[in-house]
Structures are given as structure tokens and as C-alpha cells.
Amino acid sequence: RGDNVKMYEKIKFLESYRPSAAAHGPAVDVEASIDSLPNAEKYKAMYEDSLNPFTVFNQKQRALRRDRMDLAERIMLEGSQFFLGHRTARKFLFFYMVFVHVLVYSTIYRFTHRDRSACKTVQSPGALQASNAAA
């Protein structure tokens, strides 16, 4: 990207530098302007951002804050930027979370609603005395 921004800068300079038309006769535009090329808007915005001193300052401050973070914070930052920055990663994370939730809920449901006939029933001492007195 950096090379493309530098190339955009050089082309804009060459387009702006034109000798006087009177000395060379009528100007003929042999090649199209750089603005008509594909992806020109993207590189134009990147070029203009590189000229903005506030953007440069913001990037330096962000790098300084990142350097001051401890390892756990840096891992969380990089992981969140990865998952938020890639569409496929977001989809994977979504389906992974759905799968884990379904697995946990099905396990909880299975353990709370399993067949209780195999388990011994524990009776309270009062119920045990009442059953012995009836017999």
C-alpha cells in the first residue's frame, strides 16, 4: 500500500507539472488522468491521510499506547482486531459460539432430564417410619 501511495503522489506531481501550453502548441492528453484509474479513490484518500499531520500524530500515539500494553492486553487487542477485521473470521466465531452454546445447553438438559428410575430414591426418616408402620 505504501508503494501505491508513493506512486499516486508521483503521478499527481507529474500531472500538476505542465510546461506552458503556448510554448509547445496545443496540449494533447495522451493518457487518461490518474483519477480515472481503478482504485484511484482509495489511494487518493490514503495519500491525503499521509499528508494530514493529525493522522500521523494519531498513528504515533496509537503505537505508543500499544507498546505500553502488557502481553495479555496486546493479545486481546490483536485478537479483537483480527476477528473484527475479517468477515470469514467473524462468521467462524459466530458459528463457534452457537455450537458451544448448543453443546452446553444440551448437556445441561440431558443431566437434568435423564431417567431417574436407575437412581436410588432417598426417603426422609419420617417417610421411612410411616412405610414401616403401615406394613
N, C-alpha and C positions, 0 to 999 in steps of 0.2 A: 504494500500500500504506500509505503513511504516513497518508493521509487516512482510510482504512478503520480503521486502528488508533486514530486520534483519535476517530472516530465510535463505535467499540466502547467506548472509555474513557468517552465522554459518556453512552452508553446504560447502561453498568454503573453510573455515578454516579446517573443518574435512577432506575434500578431499586432502588438501595440507599437512596435518599432517599424515604421514605414517611412522611407525617404519621401521627400515631397513629390507629389504626383506630376507636377509641372515639369520637373527635370527629366522624367522618364516617359512622359506621354501618359495616355490614359491607363489607369490601373486595371489589370485583369486579374480576377480572383481565380487562380488555377485550382486551388484546393479549397475544400469547404472549411468553414470555421470549426474550431475545436468544440464549440458548443453543440454542433450538430452530430458529434460522435456519440456512440452508445456509452453509457455510464459517465458521461461528462458532468452531469449534475452532482453525482456522488463525489467525484474528485474535486469539483469546484468547491463544494461545501467543506471537504477535508482541507483544501488549500486555504480557504478563508479562515477556518478554525485554527490553522497553524500560524496565521498572522495575528490572531487575536491574543493580546497579552493576558487577558483574564483566563483564557483556556489553558495557556501554558502554565500560569500560576496555579490553577486548579489541578492540573496534572501533577505538578511538583508536590503540592500539598497532599494529594491522594497517595502518591508514592511514599512520602514521608510518614503518613499515618499507617500505611501498610507495613513499613519497615519497623515501626514501633510495636506492632502487634506480637503477641506471643504465638506459639505454634498452633495451639488449639483454635484460636480466633482466626488465624490465617487459613487453616484448613476449612473452617466453616465458611469463610468468605469465598475462597476459591470454589468450594463445592456448590454454594448457592449461585455464584456467577455462572458456573458450568450448567447447572440444571435450569436456570432461568434464561440462559443464552442460547440453548439448543432445543429445537422443537421435538426432536426424537427423544432426547433425554427427559423432557417434561412428560411425554407420553409414557415412557418406560416407568418413570417414577409414579405416575398416576395409577397405572395398572398394577404395579408392585404393591402400592398401598391398598388398593382394592383387594388384591389377592390375600395380603396379610390380614386385613380386617375380616374377610370371609373365613379364613382359616381359624382365627381366634374365636369368632362368634360361633362357628360350627363346633369347635372343640368345647366351648362353654356349654352350648346347647346339649351336646352329647353327654357330658358328665352330669348335667342337671336333670336330664330326662331319660336316663338309662333304666333298664328293668331292675326293679327293686326286689324281686322275688328271690334272687340269689343272695341277697344280703340278709344277715340275721336281724331280726327285729329285737330291739331292746325295749323292755317294758319297765315301767316305773314300779317301785316296790309296792305301792298301793294297788296297782292293777294286778300284780302277781299274787297278792294275798286274796284278792277278790276271786280270781280264777281258781285258786286252791280251795277256797271256802265253798264254791259252787260245786266242786267235784266231790 
